[in-house]
Amino acid sequence: MAEPTQPKPGEKPAEKKEKKKRLKGFAGMISNILKPLNDSSHFKERFAEEVLTFVINATDFPPAAVIKVDKGTIAFEETQPEDVKKIKGSLLQGTMDNIMKVASGKIGPIKAIFTGKIKVKGALNLLKLNKLFIYAVKQSKAASTATPQQPAPATEPGPNPGSA
């Protein structure tokens, strides 16, 4: 069995690779949806000058998601619901179902606000959050069409119904 190597005098010990923490609950779901934006050139161009923080709190599916956009890159964290108000940034809060309906465009954000389905703080920046979801959907559609399609199974030749 190999023994751990000791650093020589004057050398720094080898740093251990830091394991990335998997986000749980709603924060994990949101990060999985939006993470592909880091590979989108359109997103990088559009948000090249933006530094934004969004907090999305699904009241029925903790922990909350913290989304940080920093000059064309996007990062994610999770926070407990009781700490949501301590974070500076735009806030979108509601049930997971209502948040996902707004994010997917099934409910308009203005209607959702006025009917009390969601609560917001920093509504103008939340329009940018809506753009993130739109770009993510476009990115996932582009990725699914870029994968090679399986050829259709060959059909047996038969009579052509249009010929007489």
Residue pairs with C-beta under 8 A, 6 or more apart in sequence:
5 14
7 13
7 14
22 28
23 31
23 63
23 65
23 76
23 77
23 78
24 63
24 78
25 58
25 61
25 62
25 63
25 78
26 56
26 57
26 58
26 61
26 62
26 63
26 64
26 65
26 96
27 63
27 64
27 65
27 66
27 76
27 77
27 78
27 79
28 78
29 61
29 65
30 56
30 65
30 67
30 76
31 65
31 76
33 133
33 136
34 67
34 74
34 76
34 132
34 133
34 136
35 74
35 76
36 136
36 139
36 140
36 143
37 43
37 74
37 132
37 135
37 136
37 139
38 73
38 74
39 139
40 135
40 139
42 135
42 138
43 72
43 74
43 132
43 135
43 139
44 72
44 73
45 72
46 131
46 135
47 69
47 71
47 72
47 74
47 128
48 71
48 72
49 71
50 69
50 70
50 71
50 72
50 128
51 69
51 70
51 71
52 68
52 69
52 89
52 90
52 125
52 128
53 66
53 67
53 68
53 69
53 87
53 88
53 89
53 90
54 66
54 67
54 68
54 69
54 89
54 90
54 91
54 92
54 125
54 126
54 129
55 64
55 65
55 66
55 67
55 79
55 84
55 87
55 89
55 90
55 91
55 92
56 64
56 65
56 67
56 91
56 92
56 93
56 99
56 129
57 64
57 65
57 81
57 84
57 91
57 92
57 93
57 94
58 64
58 94
58 95
58 96
58 99
59 81
59 93
59 94
59 95
60 95
60 96
61 96
62 80
62 81
63 78
63 79
63 80
63 81
64 78
64 79
64 80
64 81
64 83
64 84
65 76
65 77
65 78
66 76
66 77
66 78
66 79
66 87
66 89
67 74
67 75
67 76
67 129
67 132
68 74
68 75
68 76
68 77
69 128
69 132
74 132
79 87
84 91
84 93
89 122
89 125
90 120
90 121
90 122
90 123
90 125
90 126
90 129
91 119
91 120
91 121
91 122
92 99
92 102
92 118
92 119
92 120
92 126
92 129
93 118
93 119
93 120
94 102
94 112
94 117
94 118
94 119
95 117
98 107
98 112
98 117
98 118
99 118
101 107
101 112
101 117
102 108
102 109
102 112
102 117
102 118
102 130
103 130
103 133
104 133
104 137
107 117
109 118
109 120
109 126
109 127
109 130
111 117
112 118
113 119
113 120
113 123
120 126
